[in-house]
Amino acid sequence: MKKKMICGLLAASMVLTMAACGSSSTASSSAAGTETEAAGAGDSDVEYIKDKGTLVVGITDFAPMDYQEDGSDEWVGFDADLAKKVAEDLGVDVEFQEIDWDNKILELNNKSIDVVWNGMTLTDEVTKSMECTVPYLKNAQTVVLPADIADEYEDIDSLKDLSFAVEAGSAGEQTAEENGFDYTSMQSQADTLMEIQAGTSDAAIIDLLMAGAMIGEGTSYPELTHVMDLNEEQYGIGCRQGSDLAEYINSELAAFQEDGSLKEIAEKYGVQDALIDIAK
């Protein structure tokens, strides 16, 4: 009887020992996996893009930064042309992917896109959530409304009774909130102009650079004008947090400024006066 009890105790001891070894092995394996994931997270984005052969650029339809001319499926614009030059220097193809602007950070982190390059204002939310380049263009949020009533609106207080259209997740939406305006969020800045034209919103808050390209004489919205700028801001290009792509783009922008191609592209799209000296 005693012999059986001793054998039983020895067997139980062996099971426990094996279980403990198994737990240790599993823990070590789990730790190794975590270390591997951590190492993967720190890999070079530049090398990742080179390996897959494509730079995927997240954009919206936003003239003069990223847009398609009538009858063409090619993306052009100040930002589009710069992205093409960077992709060429990386030795990869460029792919432009339209995104919901409100989901730009999610799209970036999911690796659906590699970079957000679309006249993006460097807000606190953006700089805390992305690895951003140096500012390269000046901008402002401006109020757009029908030209025939423009002289009725000369200060912030006069705008309080208007209904505004803004792009969801944009600096325009943030500006509307800060000023306590009544607003409706749209999918794109282009949609906000359609809202005014349809009479479903009184006014819009959009980027000054877009206003210069999209409204007034000789544009698709000749009956619209902008009456005042509500702030001053700067554009930057956004990459994943910790990404080395931002620094690579910084070096490219500096080189384009040095060889004159940055100014040449800016003049092509009429944004040369908004250029920021990257060397500073």
N, C-alpha and C positions, 0 to 999 in steps of 0.2 A: 504493500500500500504506500509506504513511504517512498519506495522507488518510483511508483507511478506519479506521486505528487512532485517529486524532484524533477522527473522528466517533463511534467506539465509546465513547471516553473521555467525550466530551461527553454522549452519551446516558446513560451510567452515572451521570455526575454529576447529570444532571437527575432521574433516577429516585431517587437518594439524597436529593436536595434535596426532592423531592415527598414521599418517605417521611417525612423529618424533619418537614416541615410537617404531614403527616397525623398523626404522633405527637403533635406539639405541640397540634394541634387537638383530638385525642382526649383528651389529658391535660387541656386547658382545659375540654372538655365534661364530663369526669369530675369535675373539681374543682368546676365550677359545680353539677353534680348533687349532690355532697356538701354544698356550701354550702346548696343548696335544702332537702336533707333535714334538715340541722342547723337551718335556720331553721324548718322544719315542726315539728321536735321541740320547739322552744321556744314554739310557739303556745300561746295561752291555752286551758286546758281548759274554763274557764267558757264562753268563746265557742263552743268545739267542741260542748259540750253544748246550748247555746242553739240553735246552727245545726241540729243533728239533732233537736232537740225532745224529747229523752228523757234522763232521768238513770237509768242502769242501776246498781242497787245489788246488790252481791254479798253473799249471806246464807247462813245455814244455818237449819234449824228449831231455834230456840233461845228458848224462853220464859224471861223476859218481854220479850226484846229484839225478836225477829222470829219470829212463828208464825202459824198459821191455826187459828181456832176450829173445832170440830166442825161439819161440814156447810157450811163456807164456804171459798171459794178466795181470799179477801182476806187479805193479809198485814197483821197488826197487831202492836203491841208498842211499847215505849218507843223503840227505834231506828227502827222502821218509821214511826211517827207523826212523828218528827223529820225523817226523810228526806222524807216527804210535804210537810212545811212548807217545807223548803229547795227542793224541786222547784217548789212553787207560787210561791215568791219568784223563782225563776229563770225562771218562765213556761214550764215544760216539764212533760211527763208523767213519772211515776215508774214504773219497771219493776223488780220484785224478781226476781232470778235466783239460784236455789240453786246453790251451787258446792261442789266438794270442798275442804274447808277447807285441806287440805295443799297445794292448788294456787292459793291465793288471790293470791300475788304474780304468778304466771304469768298468771292470768286478767286481772289488772289491767294488766300490761304489754302483753298482747295486745289490749287494748281490748275484751275481751269484756264487761267491766264498767267502770264509771267510778269506783267507790268501794267500799271494803270497810267496811260499816257494820253490825256484828253482834256487839256486845259484845267487841271485839277487844282483848286484852291488849297493852300496849305493851312487848313484849319487845325485846331487842337486835336480833334478826333482823328484826322488823317495822320498827323505827325506822331501820335501816340500808337497808332495801329500799323504803320508802315515804315519801312526804311526809305526815306525820301531823298531825292537829289537836292542840290542847291536850287534856289529860285532862279528862274530863267526869263520870266515875263511878269510885268506888272498888269494888274487888272483892278476892277471895281465891280460892285453890284449896282446896277442902274435900273431906274424905273422906266418902263416902256408903256406908252398908252397912245390913243389916237391923237394925231397931230392937231386936229381941229379943236381939242379941248386942253391942249398942253399949257396954255397961258393961265389956266385956272389952278395949276398946281406948282407952287413955288417953294414950299417947305414941307417938313414932315407932318405937321399938324393937318395940312390940307389934304393929306393922303389917307387919313384915318378912316374915312367912310367908304373907301374903295374896296372892291373885292379883287384879290390878287391871284394869279396863277404862278406857281413856282415848280421847279423840278424837285422831286422827292430826293432827300439825302444830299442836297446841294447847299452851297453857301447862300444862295438866294432864299432857300427855305429857312435857313438859320437866321438870316437878316430879317425876314418877315416875322419870325417868332420874337426876335429881340425888340422889334418896334411895335409889337402888339397888333399887327395887321390881320385882317380876316383873309385867309388864303385857302386855296385848293392845291394839293400836290399832284403833279403830273409826272409821266414817265420820262420826259425829256424837256430840255429848254425849248426845242422847236415846237413841242406841243403847247407850250404856254402862249406862244404867239398866235397859234391857231385858235386858242381860247378867246383871245381878245377879238380876233377877226370874226369869230362866231357870235360874239356878244355875250358869252357865258361868263366871262370875267372882265372887269373894268380895265385891269392893268396887269403887268407881269414884272417880276424882278429877275433879271438875267445878267449874264456876264457882259461887261462893257465891250469886250472884244467881239463877242457874238453880235451885239447890237450894231456895231460898226459894219458888220458884214451882211446882216440879215434884214435891217429895216431902213426905210428912207428911200429917196429917189433912186431908181435903177435897180431896186431889189424886189423880192417877192412880196414885201410888205411896205409899199411906198406910202401908205396912209398912216404908218406908225412912226413915232419918234421917241427919244428918251429925254427925260426932263431933269433928272438929278441923280448923282451918284450917292449911294448910301454908306459907302465905306471905301477903304483902299485895301488891296490884298495882293498876294503873289501866287504865281503858279509854280508847281513842282511836279515831279514824276515819282510815282510810288511803286516800290518793290516789296517783297515779303520782308518781314522783320528779320534783321541780321543778314540780309542778302548782300553779297558783294556786287550785285548787278548795279546798285545805285552808284557806287563809287566808280564803276566802269563807265556808266553813262555820264557821270560828272567829268571824267577825263575826256570823253568824246565831245561833250559840249564845249569844253575849254579849247579843244583842238579845232572844232568848227568855228569858234569865235576867232581863233588865231589865224586860220587860213581864209577867213572872210565868207565861208559858205553859210554860216548861221545868219548873217545879215542878208545875204543874197536870198535865202529861203524866206526870211521875214518880209523882205520887200515884195516878194512874189505874192504874198498873202496879205499885205498891208498892215503888218503888226510891228514894223521896225521901230516905231516910237515907243513901244512897250518893252523892248529888250532890256534886260538887266545885265550889267557888266559882271560876268561870271568870275573874272579874275579877282574881284574885290573880296 
